[in-house]
């Protein structure tokens, strides 16, 4: 299985035929996962947390101001106890892990997965973001890398640019602001060159900062996926690009 970094948008992503179609095609082109391990921008918690493993766990409606229909949507997946045990066994003993018994998938997980795997017949486990330190997240991804050989799809879910406070045009097809375009192209270039050191210094060296990421939780899941790559310096495949409400929806597959 590859490792992925994807943009997850907001709940109304589910109503966007273009981006939904891109995510659906991405999933159709992948081998069928035995399980999915997803790290979302919307669960920042240390130590490493794992979501509830029982079947049909409630999803988290961690958003406000959207159409009522989004608050009744579910994503009822099978029991994920086996993948949780596998994750705990794979991580080194130095990594503390807390198993949550009631926290379900947040919208950074269930919204894109509802499109990618609409039958909800694959066990899904969410892992928290325990830090935003790139080096630590790269190491975490590297520790999880062996799971890929066992059919686990590792996904970092965020948004390559996420400057919501600085958007002025909220149309889906709005022209992307310069800071969004600059950061997107900078990241794509650094990844293509395998320049992990430059990526790690994004706060100080990336154009468009801090507008592209006034808070960084939508960018840092990238480092988990990058760490899980066979070779972090190998160019990834851009599987989705373009902009949504002016934000970069670039999504990547790491071999």
C-alpha positions in Angstrom: 0.0 0.0 0.0 1.2 3.6 -0.5 1.0 6.2 2.1 -1.2 9.2 1.4 -1.5 12.9 2.3 -4.9 14.2 1.3 -6.9 17.4 1.7 -10.2 16.8 3.4 -12.1 20.1 2.9 -15.2 20.8 5.0 -18.4 18.7 5.2 -19.7 20.3 2.0 -16.9 18.5 0.2 -19.5 15.8 0.0 -21.5 18.0 -2.3 -18.7 18.9 -4.6 -18.8 16.6 -7.6 -15.3 17.6 -8.8 -13.3 17.0 -5.7 -15.5 14.0 -4.6 -14.9 12.5 -8.0 -11.1 12.9 -7.6 -11.1 11.2 -4.2 -13.3 8.4 -5.5 -11.0 7.8 -8.5 -7.9 7.9 -6.2 -9.4 5.1 -4.0 -10.5 3.1 -7.1 -6.9 3.2 -8.4 -5.4 1.8 -5.1 -5.2 -1.8 -4.0 -8.1 -2.5 -1.6 -6.8 -1.9 2.0 -7.1 -4.5 4.7 -7.4 -1.6 7.1 -7.0 2.2 7.2 -4.9 4.2 9.7 -5.7 7.9 9.4 -4.1 10.9 11.2 -6.3 14.0 11.0 -5.6 17.7 11.6 -8.6 17.8 13.9 -7.3 15.5 16.7 -4.3 17.1 18.4 -3.5 15.1 21.5 -0.5 13.7 23.3 0.4 11.0 24.0 -0.5 9.2 20.8 -4.2 8.5 21.0 -6.2 5.8 19.1 -9.9 6.1 18.4 -12.6 3.8 19.5 -12.3 0.3 18.0 -15.9 -1.1 18.3 -18.0 -1.4 15.2 -20.3 1.4 14.2 -18.6 3.9 16.6 -20.3 7.3 16.5 -18.6 9.9 14.3 -17.6 13.3 15.7 -19.4 16.4 14.3 -16.6 18.7 15.0 -17.9 21.6 12.9 -20.5 24.3 13.1 -22.7 26.4 10.9 -23.3 23.8 8.1 -26.5 22.3 6.7 -28.5 20.1 9.1 -28.0 17.1 6.9 -24.3 16.8 7.8 -25.1 16.3 11.4 -27.1 13.1 10.7 -24.5 11.5 8.5 -22.7 8.4 9.8 -19.8 6.3 8.7 -20.4 2.9 10.3 -17.2 0.8 10.0 -16.3 -2.7 11.2 -14.5 -3.5 14.4 -10.9 -2.1 14.3 -9.5 -4.0 17.3 -7.1 -5.9 15.1 -5.6 -2.9 13.5 -5.3 -1.1 16.9 -3.4 -4.1 18.3 -1.2 -4.1 15.3 -0.4 -0.4 15.7 0.5 -0.8 19.3 2.7 -3.8 18.5 4.4 -1.9 15.7 5.2 1.3 17.6 8.4 1.2 19.7 8.0 0.8 23.5 9.2 4.4 23.9 6.0 5.7 22.3 3.2 6.0 24.8 -0.2 5.1 23.4 -3.6 5.8 24.9 -6.6 3.8 23.7 -9.8 5.9 23.7 -13.0 3.8 24.1 -15.6 6.3 22.9 -13.9 8.8 20.5 -15.0 8.2 17.0 -13.7 9.5 13.7 -13.7 13.3 13.2 -14.6 15.0 10.0 -11.0 15.0 8.8 -11.4 11.2 8.7 -15.0 10.3 7.9 -15.7 13.0 5.3 -13.1 11.9 2.8 -13.4 8.2 3.6 -17.2 8.4 3.1 -16.3 9.3 -0.5 -13.3 7.1 -1.0 -14.8 3.9 0.6 -18.6 4.6 0.6 -19.5 1.0 1.7 -17.7 1.6 5.0 -16.6 -2.0 5.0 -13.0 -1.5 5.9 -11.8 -1.2 9.5 -10.7 2.4 10.2 -8.5 3.6 13.1 -7.7 7.2 13.8 -4.5 8.2 15.4 -4.0 11.6 17.1 -1.4 14.2 16.2 0.8 14.1 19.3 3.0 17.0 18.3 3.7 19.4 15.4 7.4 18.8 15.4 8.3 17.6 11.9 11.2 15.4 13.1 9.1 13.6 15.6 6.3 13.1 13.1 8.7 11.7 10.5 9.9 9.2 13.1 6.4 8.3 14.0 5.6 7.7 10.3 8.7 5.6 9.9 7.7 3.4 12.8 4.4 2.8 11.2 5.9 2.0 7.8 5.8 -1.8 8.2 2.0 -1.7 8.4 1.9 -0.9 4.7 3.3 -4.4 3.9 0.3 -5.8 5.8 -2.3 -4.0 3.7 -2.8 -1.0 5.9 -3.4 2.3 4.1 -1.7 5.1 6.1 -3.3 8.5 5.5 -2.4 12.0 6.7 -5.5 14.2 6.3 -5.2 18.0 6.3 -5.1 20.7 3.7 -2.0 21.9 2.0 -3.0 25.5 2.6 -5.5 26.5 5.3 -5.5 30.2 5.8 -9.3 30.5 6.5 -9.0 33.8 8.3 -7.6 35.4 5.2 -10.1 34.2 2.6 -12.4 36.9 1.1 -14.1 34.9 -1.6 -15.9 31.7 -0.3 -17.0 30.3 -3.6 -15.7 26.8 -4.4 -14.1 28.1 -7.6 -12.7 31.3 -6.1 -9.3 32.5 -7.4 -6.6 31.3 -5.1 -4.8 34.0 -3.1 -1.1 34.5 -3.8 -0.1 33.2 -0.5 -1.9 29.9 -1.2 -0.4 29.5 -4.6 3.1 30.4 -3.4 3.0 27.9 -0.6 1.5 25.1 -2.7 4.1 25.5 -5.4 6.9 25.7 -2.8 5.8 22.5 -1.1 5.4 20.7 -4.5 8.9 21.7 -5.5 10.5 20.7 -2.3 8.8 17.3 -2.4 9.8 16.8 -6.0 13.4 17.5 -5.1 13.3 15.3 -2.0 14.3 18.3 0.1 13.0 17.1 3.5 15.1 19.6 5.4 13.5 22.5 3.6 10.0 21.1 4.2 10.8 20.8 7.9 11.7 24.5 8.0 8.4 25.6 6.5 7.5 28.0 9.3 10.5 30.2 8.5 11.3 29.5 4.9 8.0 28.8 3.0 6.5 31.7 1.0 3.0 32.5 2.0 3.6 32.0 5.7 2.0 32.6 8.1 -1.1 33.2 5.9 -1.1 29.7 4.4 -1.0 28.2 7.9 -1.8 30.6 10.7 -2.0 27.3 12.7 -0.1 24.3 11.4 -2.3 21.3 12.1 -3.5 20.9 8.5 0.1 20.8 7.2 1.8 18.6 9.8 0.0 15.3 8.9 2.1 15.4 5.8 5.2 14.5 7.9 3.5 11.3 9.1 2.8 10.2 5.6 6.3 11.3 4.4 7.9 9.3 7.2 5.9 6.2 6.2 7.3 6.4 2.7 9.8 3.8 1.6 12.2 6.7 0.8 11.3 10.1 2.1 13.5 11.7 -0.5 11.8 10.1 -3.5 9.3 12.3 -5.3 5.7 11.5 -4.5 2.9 11.3 -7.0 0.5 14.2 -7.0 -2.8 12.5 -7.2 -5.0 15.6 -6.8 -4.1 19.3 -7.4 -5.9 22.6 -7.8 -7.7 24.8 -5.4 -11.0 24.8 -3.5 -12.2 28.1 -2.1 -8.7 29.3 -2.9 -7.0 26.7 -0.7 -4.6 24.1 -2.2 -6.2 20.7 -2.3 -2.9 19.0 -3.5 -2.9 15.4 -2.4 0.1 13.0 -2.6 0.9 9.3 -2.8 4.2 8.1 -1.3 5.6 4.8 -2.6 
